[in-house]
Amino acid sequence: MTSTLSINAGQYSEKGIKPSNEDACGIRTPDDSLLNSKGIAVAIADGVSSAEAGREASEACIKGFLSDYFSTPESWTVKTSAQRVLGAINRWLYGQSQSCLGSAQGMLTTFSSIVIKSTTAHLFHVGDTRIYRLRGDELKCLTRDHQTWASKEKAFLSRAMGADHAVDIDYRSLAVEVNDVYILTTDGVHEYVNDKTLKQLWQDNQSQPDCAARSIVIRAL
């Protein structure tokens, strides 16, 4: 008897005090054949607010990754598949910013993703979105923010999708365990919700991930 990979997942996004919501997120659990060869993908992106097309960039990143990753050859590893797809998306974003006028100017976004295949989690990360893991009672941030601090109060992204023709993508792989919890956030959450509160909000709503995600965002707001 073989077990089938499955997750219980939820998501929520809100524009908050900004005039528009520049975040995007998505989850894809494919059919059985791709589930075995490609796994399950979860991704989050935060369009750079100082860019002119941050919203378009984050949406393109999420939609493109969750579609194109599962279209790569099954013989490719998760790392190869994801990095090649993200490289192509980055070049497209950069090209749009360089060659077009108007709303396509400045298509910049952060991006973080987990691909869970078999008993391994593959993490891909650019920018200051974050991936946390809650295992038992220990909450740990698994990514590092790509930021340059100009002062104690002001930081700038040092890496983003679409900022240059090539992008340096952080990658790591980790063993997963039953009941692991992964939480992906934008800075609109983790700059205002500390680790203790984040963990508590999850634990209060763990049977309903959508409600947990909404509760976390509402607390941040």
C-alpha positions, 0 to 999 in steps of 0.5 A: 500500500502506498500513500498519496501526498496531500496538504491542507491549505488556505490563502487570503490577501487584502490591500490594506491601507494601500489603494490597490493590492499588489500581492498575489498567491496561489496553490496547485495540486495536480493530478496523480501523474504530475503529483508523483513527478512534480509534487504540489506547488505553493507560491506568493509574490509581492509587487514592488510598490515603487514600481509602476506595474508591481501588481501585474508583475506579481500576478504574472509571476504566480500564474506563470510559475504555477502553470509552466513548472508543471509543463516542464519535462518529468525527467527534470529535477524540481530544482532544474524545473523551477529555476528554469521557469523562474529564469524565463519569467524574470527575463520576460518581466525585465524585457517588458520593463525595458521595451514597453511604455506605460503600465509595463514600466517597472514590472518588479516583484518578490517571489517565494515558493515551496514545492513539496514532492514526496518527502522533500520541500524545495524552497525558491526565494527572491526578495523579502517575502518569507517562508516559515515552518512550524514544526511542533511548537517551533516556528522558524523562518526558512528564508532571508530577506534580500534587503539593503538598509539605508537607515534604521527605518528604511530598507530597499530590496537588493533582489527582485524578479524583473530587476535585471536580465538574470536573477539570483534565486535562493534554493534549499531543500528540506525533509518534510514531516507529517503535520509540518505547517508552512506559512508564506507571508509578505512584509505587510504581515511579518512587519506587523505580526511577531512570531509568537502571534503568528503561531498563536493565530495559526493554532487558534484556526488550524482546522481551517487554513483559510480562516487562519490566513484571514485572521493573520492578515486582519491582525496585521491590518 
